[in-house]
Amino acid sequence: MKVAVLGSGAREHALAHAIEKSPKCEKVYAIPGNPGMSIMKIECVSDISANDFECIKSFCREKNIDFLIVGPEAPLVQGIADIFEGENTFVIGPNARAARLEASKSFTKFFLTKYQIPTASYKVFHKTEIQEALEHIKTHTLPVVLKADGLAAGKGVIIAQTRSDAKEALLSMMQQDKFGKAGHTVVIEEFMQGIELSTFVLCDGKHYAILPEAKDYKRIGEKDKGLNTGGMGAISPVPFANEAFMKKVETEIVQPTIQGLIQEGIEYVGVLFIGLMNVNGRPKVVEFNCRFGDPEAQVILQRIENDWIEIFEHIRKQNLHECRIKIKKVHAVSIVLASQGYPEQFETGKIITDYPSTEEYVVYHAGTKWQDGQLVSAGGRVMSIVAQADSLSEAKSKALKGAARVQFENKYYRKDIGFEFN
């Protein structure tokens, strides 16, 4: 079978790498892909943009693509799955209506409240209600969380420690267009004290299968200090997410979410990412995403033994409940190599050396490109180094070895991924 992976980051690199291992896989096309993907069965289609839906559809027709798996959220929110209705290519990803779970924080909060799924208390304010929002902040407990309603590349959440900071954050979204239209509606919610983790659920529109959990590290600085980023690393499994805790996740969150979607008449197909907070042993929903996380995908894919083509076939036939997810009893760690200055101003075009994967770790490209015959940096997040071992400390040690070996000017990475559990 032929599979196309849409996207160009480390998440898509990891997906293509996992899919091409299937004995049923004839070819994997990455649209547009990245320099690290062009190996074995993977072919990059760099002349097609991930946002050119008609061109992608024509390509899938021409190449007789069986499955298209969509990595980033924007194409899903913009309706790429809807464009493929009636086509022979089956899209692993929700349609635009279902993708509202990520596209609109206010819609998600309404959904969670309606189906009595545990989450933080909240209020929603529109751009025309700035004064009301400011009055609400005056009496809100601290810290207070402000979320841009729409997509903001993983940076639209601000945890304000003071009312002054909260006011500044609100005005930056609603008046100064910090996140464009995404911030014209803002969700103001209570701060949940606890430890975050991510749960990933495969859905076929009727049934679900739970994948390994992961914990990502969004802050740029060590010990979770500094600005939010798209993610600086991840671990899987999460030590506190034992069988009893994950049973609560399934019964209190996953099952009512799937049933709620069915009751809403939403046929959710693909990956549902549930961001959770462990609040005194009880899981509460922080957010939904409509695709794999990045860098979480890099670690959970290391732990899944199943043939991914077979999983896709179960999703297409809507018999996912018959698919048993086989999980390796190993620990996986991902460390992101970033450009100095990320997530704000940073330089690109830095020559990268000593980057091949080894027996100890895998290198997934994120922001790289070829320039004058040399591999150079082309983004804030440049690469992910992923390793697995029998213990968290051993996996982390291997990943750190790879992170130290890869060379480019002004390289930055966190050395403390998984620090709470060492």
Buried (B, 14 or more C-beta within 10 A) or exposed (E): BBBBBBBBBBBBBBBBBBBBEBEBBEBBBBBBBBBBBEEEBBBBBBEBEBEBBEBBBEBBEEBEBBBBBBBBBBBBBBBBBBBBEEEEBBBBBBBBBBBBBBBBBBBBBEBBEEBEBBBBEBBBBBBEBBEEBBEBBEEBEEBBBBBBBBBBBBBBBBBBEEBEBBBBBBBBBBEEEBBEEBBBBBBBBBBBEBBBBBBBBBBBBBBBBBBBBBBBBBBBEBEBEEEBBBBBBBBBBBBBBEEEBBEBBBEBBBEBBBEBBEEBEBBBBBBBBBBBBBBEEBBBBBBBBBBBBBBBBBBBBBBBEBBBBEBBBBBBEBEBEEBEBEBEEBBBBBBBBBBEEBBEEBEBEBEBEEBEBEEBBBBBBBBBBEEEEEBBBBBBBBBBBBBBBEEBBBBBBBBBBBBBBBEBEEBBBBEBBBBBBE
